[in-house]
Structure formats: structure tokens, C-alpha cells
Amino acid sequence: MRAPPRSTAYQVAVPARVLNDFELGQNATTPPVNVLRITCGVFPSEEWVCEARNWLGVTVKNVLDAIYATVHTQITHAEWDSLCAKQQNRVNVVFDARWRRAAEPQQVRSQGILRSDCLLEHCVFAGLSVAPDQGENTYFMTLRRPQR
């Protein structure tokens, strides 16, 4: 979730190999849909729901790009204020670690806290499942912690 999907998306069966253009270009659903809505229980705000769109049919790449764009958005003051003090402290720890290890630390720090920082340890995409009670073409995203 923290790195661009182009360089980190891989098949579970072959984790050493990044997905190729053909695989990323495959339809994300069967039958294909033009809009795919993604929600996640780890997201602290309803505003974080993301949508992948493609009039030819949403692809795997469209889904991964939509998720990446959603979590790499700077959080708003309202989103920050909605977090309890304990959660704000945890997010600050993740944010500090991210900007300190960046190639351009001051540039990254000046961009502020991103939604991806709010995911804390749950930063690995673990799949999508149909969320039938959430409306048509809505999927629930599962995240997990990285394996150590």
C-alpha cells in the first residue's frame, strides 16, 4: 500500500515476481464492470472509499492504482481530528519513520501525513471480496500486516 503497485504487485503463488503488463491489464471482475467501488474496515473515514473506473472494463491495474491514489492522499484536518489521541500518536510514529527513511526527507515531511500512515501496520493488500450489502459492484478490501 505504501509503494507504487507497478513495482510491488505480485501473485500470491509467485511472490518473487512482480505482475507483468498482461496480468495488470486483465479484467478485475467477471463479467467486467465499468465502475468498481472499494471500501475497507481499516479506513477510519467514509471519505476513503475509492472507485476504479474504466469504460472498457475495470482492470487489475485500475483497481491497484485507485487504491494507491486513495491512500496516498494527504489527510484532512477533519480526518485528523476524528482520530483519538492514542491513534494520532501511532500515526505520528509511522509518519516520522516514513519521512526519515525517504531519499528526500524534508520534501516528504513537508507533504504531511498521508492516509497510508493511518493504516499503521495494516499496509499489505490481501485481496478483495464482494460486499453484497454495500451496493452493486462494491468490494471489501482486506489488508494485513507484513510478514516478518
URCORMO-V864848 format. One record per residue. D_LAST is the distance of its C-alpha to the last C-alpha in whole Angstrom. Layout:
# URCORMO-V864848
[[D_LAST] [D_LAST]]
This chain:
# URCORMO-V864848
[[16] [16] [17] [21] [20] [23] [20] [17] [18] [18] [19] [16] [18] [18] [14] [16] [19] [20] [22] [26] [29] [30] [27] [27] [30] [31] [32] [29] [31] [34] [37] [36] [36] [37] [35] [32] [31] [27] [26] [23] [23] [21] [23] [25] [28] [31] [31] [28] [29] [29] [31] [31] [34] [36] [40] [39] [36] [33] [30] [27] [27] [29] [26] [23] [26] [27] [24] [23] [26] [26] [23] [24] [27] [28] [28] [32] [33] [34] [30] [29] [32] [31] [28] [28] [28] [25] [23] [25] [23] [20] [20] [22] [19] [17] [20] [21] [17] [18] [22] [21] [19] [21] [23] [26] [25] [29] [29] [26] [26] [30] [29] [27] [25] [24] [23] [19] [19] [20] [17] [15] [12] [13] [13] [12] [15] [16] [19] [23] [25] [29] [30] [34] [35] [34] [36] [37] [34] [31] [28] [25] [22] [19] [15] [12] [9] [6] [4] [0]]
